[in-house]
Amino acid sequence: MGYDIRAWLDRDGRPQLQIIDIDSGGIRVDWDCGGERSHAIKSLFNELILLSVRSDIQGTQARR
């Protein structure tokens, strides 16, 4: 399982991030740093943790 990570700044200079599953082409994380920056960063961190946990669970299930 691999991911394509795309990061850029939008026209207003706000950070954007997408994490795409290479196998399925599905977007796993679609993050926009809109609103309060500290809240947005916490939100991104939570999404990355959830992505990691999902990957671990899928890897465990695939080994069974």
N, C-alpha and C positions, 0 to 999 in steps of 0.2 A: 504494500500500500504506500503510495507516494502522494505528495501534495505539490501543487503549483501555488506559490505565494506571490501575490501581486500587491504592491504598496505604492501609493502615489499621493500627491497633494491635489485637492480640487482647486477650482478657480479662486476660491477665497483663502487658499493656503491651509485648509483643514486636512489632516491626515485621513487617508482611506486605506482599507485593507480587505483583501479577499483571499481566502484559502480554498482552493479547488481540489477535489479528489481527482487524481489523474486517471484512475480506472473508470470511474463512472461519469466524470465531467461535472458532477454536482458541486454546487457551492456549499461548503461546510461552514464557513464564517464569512459574513458580509458586514463589515464594521465601518461606521462613519463617526468621526469625532465631532459630532454635532452637540451643541449644548455645552454644559459645564465640563471642562476638560478633565478634572479629577474623576468625576462620575463616569465619563466616557472611557477613561483608561481602566477603571475598575470593571466596567462592563466588558471590555476587550479581554482582560485577564480571565474573567469568569468564562467567557466563550472559549478561550484557548484551553482552559482546564477541562471543560466539558468535551471538547474535541479530543483531547488526550485520553480521557476516560473511555469515550466511545471506541477509540482506536484500540485501547487495551482490551476491552470487552470483545470486540470483533476478532482480535488476534487470538484470544483465549478460546472462543467458540470455534474458530477455524482449525485449531490444533486438536480438537476432540474428535 
